[in-house]
């Protein structure tokens, strides 16, 4: 099982040194101590906006404080396309608040810098393209603002998988290597509403405290989605991972949606020893439907520890659009929650999985960082997690909406 070449571009150690005092940012959500921001642009990629800390240092050393952009990822196809071409990274610096007022940008352009890169070489070894201060102006005789930044690239090989169909249709999962698609796993989806919690047969675990008590409110038939389970098998037919719905998805009282205060939950399990009937939890995924101007699927994922249910390690928490879908991602550098980023044991990219919007055909593409896979069973855990987040998009649909027939297998069986 060979990984695909990926390169990750880092834009970090960002700080600004102004030639003169700037005007306060004014009233707004951003502090006046940081009245500047920058836009990081790379052709064919969405731009990234980052607040810039100000540096008062009078020397050429690194700034006292700095920040980083999320960076960019280049897959094998993109790297082939760019292998013989220089790539230009552009960074525009602005003073004032981010955003727009009455359709007009609030920020005033101070200047821009550009860094030219050869990404083809970085597939084999880390490279630094820029490290230090750069002038924002083109007039050498006049004092000008300066931007400190580090731009570097390093190899980030990943295993790439794709579901051959929607997870609820029990598809084969392929490993993708260029134009080659090789089957590596099979999935078996089941839905049994008679189970308040869906777990593999003969499942045992010494501490079941992570299974939330199901109240009488949750047992109302027809107003809950429960009993879903996805079993992942290797090519020999042996089960290697499970995604089990352990907390039903139910609407909050007086509403038609799964709320954040009462989310549904999945447990991702791996075999415990050599017995096919012995499992232990690896991770716990919660999902709900967010309220607000953007209809979103909220989620958080924790690694389960041996220290009990209240000591899980949170490594991912975000919201994606219900209409457009998005990317489920475990990656410290793209976390918007700085506190989560500091607490997380995750270093670099762990996994990413595509999720289609509500009602759309979804065949998730899963990327897993090479350093996180030592055997096929490791990869299977991420496949199970990908199936769980994809199915959560269906589980969090409004309860006035009817689910597709594959998600209601037990109801079909009872009516036949």
N, C-alpha and C positions, 0 to 999 in steps of 0.2 A: 504494500500500500504506500504509494509515493505521493508526496504533497505537490501542490501547484506553486509556481513561483509568485510571490507577492512582494511588493516593496511598500514600505511605509515612510511617508515624508513628515518630518517633525518641523514645526515652526514654533520656536520657544524662546525663552529668555527675552521677552518683549518688554521694552521700557522706552520712555520718551524723555528727552532732555530739551527743554524749550529755550529759545534765545531771549525771551522776555516773558513776563507774567501774562498769563492768559486771563480772560474774563471768567468769572465763575460760571458754572454750568446753569445757574439759576434753579428755580424750584423744579423738582422732578424726582424721579426715582433713583437717580444716580448721584452719588455724593460729589460735592464741589471739590473735594480733594483729588478727584480723578476726572477732570473735565475733558478728557480726550479718549478717543477710541480709534481703532484701525479696521480696515476691511482687507482681508486676505483673499486674493483672487488668483485662480488658476483656470486656464481655458478648459471648457467642457466640464467643470466642477462647480457646484454651488459655492458662492462666496461665504466667508466666515467673518463674523464681526466680534471683536475682542476689545474690552476695556483696557486702556493703557495706564499703568502706574507712572507717575512722574519721578524722575531722578534729579537729585540736587548735587550729585557728585561732580567735582570739578576736574577729575582725572579721567583717564581712558580705561579704567578698570571696569569690571562688570557692575551693573547697577545694584543698589541696595535691595530692591525688590523688583520682581518681574512677573510676567504671566505667560501663558501659552495658548495657542490655538488648538483646535481639535486635531488638525493635521489632515493628511490625505492618504488614501489607499490606492494602489495601482495593481490591478490583476494582470494575469499573463497576457491577455489580449491587448490591454492598454499598453503594457510594456513593449510588446512587439510593434505596436503602432508608433511608439515614441522612441524606439531604439536608435534610430539614425537622425533624430531631430533634437535640437536643444529645446528645453522647456523653460519658460519664463514665469517666475512667481512674482506677482505684483502686490505691494502693500501700500494702501492709501491711508494717510493719517489725517484725522479730523479733530477739531476742537468743538466743544459744545455737547449737547445731549444727543444720544442716539435716537433714531426714529424720525417720524415726519409729523408736521403740524400743518393742517389744511392742505395736504398734498406736497408740501415743501419740506425738504430735508432740513433738520435742525442743525446739523453739523457743518462746519466751515473747513474746507480742504486746506491743510497746511502744506502738504507735499506728498510725494510718493517715491518709493525705492523699488528697484527690480533686482532679482537674483536669477541668473541663468544657470541651468542644471543639465547634467547628462545622467538620466536615470537608468540607462541601460547597464552601466558599470555597477550600480548599486545592488544589482541582483546577487552579486557574488560577495560583496564586502561593504561595510558601513562607510559612508562618505560624508564629509562636512563641506557644504558649499559656501557658507557664510557664518562668521562668528565674530561679532564686534559691532562697533558703531558705524552708522552710515548717515551721510548728510541728506536732508530732505530737499534742499534747494540746489539750484544750478549756478548760483553766483558765488564764486570763490572769495570775493572781497567783502562780502556782507556776512554778518553773523546769521546763522541759520539753525533751525531745530535739527536734532539728530535722533535717530532711532537705533536702539540696540536690539539685535536679533541674532538668533542662531537658527540656521536652516541646515538640516541634516537628513540623510536617508539611510535606511538599513534594511537588509533582507527580512521578510516576515512570511516565510512559507506557510501555507495553510492547506488542510485537506478540505475538499469541496464535495458536497453530496447534494443530491436532489431527489425529492419524492417523485415517484412515477405517476402519482395521482394525488387526490386529496386524502389527508390522513384518515378520514372516516370511511374511506373506500378500501382500506387495507392494502395499500400499494406496496410495490417493491421500491427500495431505496437504492439509487445508483451512486457510485463514486464517479466524479467527473475529472478527467485529466485531458485537457485540450479537447479534441474531438472524440475522445474515447469515453464511453459510458459503460461501466462495469457494475453489475448487480452485486451488492455486498450485504444488504439486509432485507428482510421482509417485515411488514407490519400486520398486526391483527387487531382491528378495532372491535370493541364490544360495548353494548349499552344495556344495562340491566337495572331498571328502575326499582326492582325489589331490594337492591342493595342500597342502604343509606350511605355506605362508603364502599368505593370500589377498590379492592385489593387482590393481589394474586392469590391463588389457592394455597392454603397452609401457610400464609404469611405469618411470621412471628418476629417480634421485636421487643426487647426488654423494656423499652420506655415508649409507651404509646401516648404520652402527654401531648404530643404535637397534633393529635387528632381532636379538633374542637368538638365539644359536646353539641349534639344536634338538638335544638329545642323543638317543642311541639309545633311552633310556627313553621319550622322547616319541613315538617312531615306532611304538609298539605299536598295531596296528589294533584298533578296538573299545574302546579305553580312552582315547580322546581325542576332543575335539570341535574340529574345525578346518575351515578353508576357507570360513567364513561371510563374506559380503560383502553390503552394502546400498548400492546406487547410487541417488543422488538426481538426478532430472531436473526441469528447469523445464518450463513449458507448451509450449515449442517442441520438446521432446524432447532438448535438449542436457544432458549430464551436468554437474552443478554442484557435487557433493560426493560423497564415498565414505566409508563406514565399513568397514574391512578388518581381519579378524582376523589379526594377524601372529604371535601366539604362541598355540599351541593351549592349550585348557583341558584339563588332565589331572589325575587324582587323584595326590596325594602318595603315595610308597611306603608300602604297608601300610594305606592308608585308602581311603575312598570319596568324598573331597571334594577340591576345589581349594583348596590352602592358600595362606596369605599369602606364604610363603617361595618359592612357585613359581606365581605368578598367571598367568592368561591375559591377553592384551593385544590392544587394537584400535588401529589408526592411523586418524585422521580426516584426509582429504586434500582439497585444493582444486585446481582447475585451475591450471596454471603457464603463463601466457601464453594464446595463442589456440588452441593445438593441443589437440584433444580427447583426445590420447593422452599428454599431458604433465601430470604431477601433482606436487605437493609436499606434504609433511606439515604439518599445522596443529597437531594435538594428539594425545596418546597417553593412552589409558585402560587402566588395569589393574583387574582385578576378581578376587575370590576369595571363599571361604566362610569366615566367621569362626567360631571356636570360642568357647564360653563359655555362660553361662546363657541368653543370647538368641541364637537362631540368626539370623545376619545376613549380608547381602551387603556385603562391604567393597570399597571402590573408591578410586582416586585418579586425578586427571586433571592432566596437564602440558601446557603449551604447548611445542611443539617450536621450538627456535631454530636458527640457522645455525651455532652453536658446537659442535655434536656431541651425542651421546646423553646425556652426563653433565651437560649444562647446561640441561636442560629446566626450565621454570618451573612449580612446583607451585601450582595455584590452587584445587584442591578435593580434599578427602580426608575420608571419613566412612563410616558403616555404616548400613544400613537393614534393617528387619525382613524376613526372607524370607517370613514368614507374612502379614504385613499390607501389605508394600510400603512405599512412602514417596515422598519427593521428592528427586530428584537436583538439587542446587543449587550454583550458583557465585555466591557472595554473601559478601563479606568480613565483613559485620556478623553473619552467623549462624554463622561458623566457631567451633567449640569449641576449636580449637587456636590459642592466642594467638600462638605463634611463627609458625605458618603465616599468620595474619592480618597480622602485621607484615611478613613477607617478600613477600607477594603483591602484584603490581602492580594487582590488581583494586580498583576503587573503586566501591562500591555494588553494586547488583544487576546481574548479567550474564544469567543464565538460570535457569529452573527447569523440571523435567520430571517428570510423575507416573510412577510405576512401580508396577504392581500386584504383589500377592504371588504366590508360586510357584503355578503351576497355574491362575491366574485369567486371564480374558480382559482383555487390555491394549490400550487405544487411547490412547497417551500424549498428554497435553495439554502443550504447550511454550510457555513465556513467555520472551521475549527483550527485554531492555532496549533502548529505542529508540536510545540513544546508541551501541549496539554493532552497529547495522545501517545500512549505507550503501547496500546494494543487495541484490537477492534472493539472490545467491550467498553473502553473509554469513549470511543467515538459514538457508540450506541447510546450512551447517556445523553449526549447532546442531540441526537436524533429524537429521542423520547421527549426531551425538553422542547424541541422545536415543534413536535406534534401537539404538545400541551398548549403552547402559546397560540398556535394556529386554531385549535379547537376552542380556545377561550373566546375568540372573536365570535364564534357561534353561540357559545354558552352565555355570553353577555348581550345577546340581541334582546330587544324589547320583548316582553312576554306576550304582547299582542301579536307578534310575528310567529308564523308557523315554521318549525325547523324542517330541513330536508329529511327524507325518509331514512337515509343511512344513519342518522343520529337518533332514531326512534325504533331501533331493531326490536326491542322487547314488545313494543306496542303492536308492531306488525305481527309478531309471533302469536300474541294473545288473541288477535282478531282473526287469524287464519284457522 
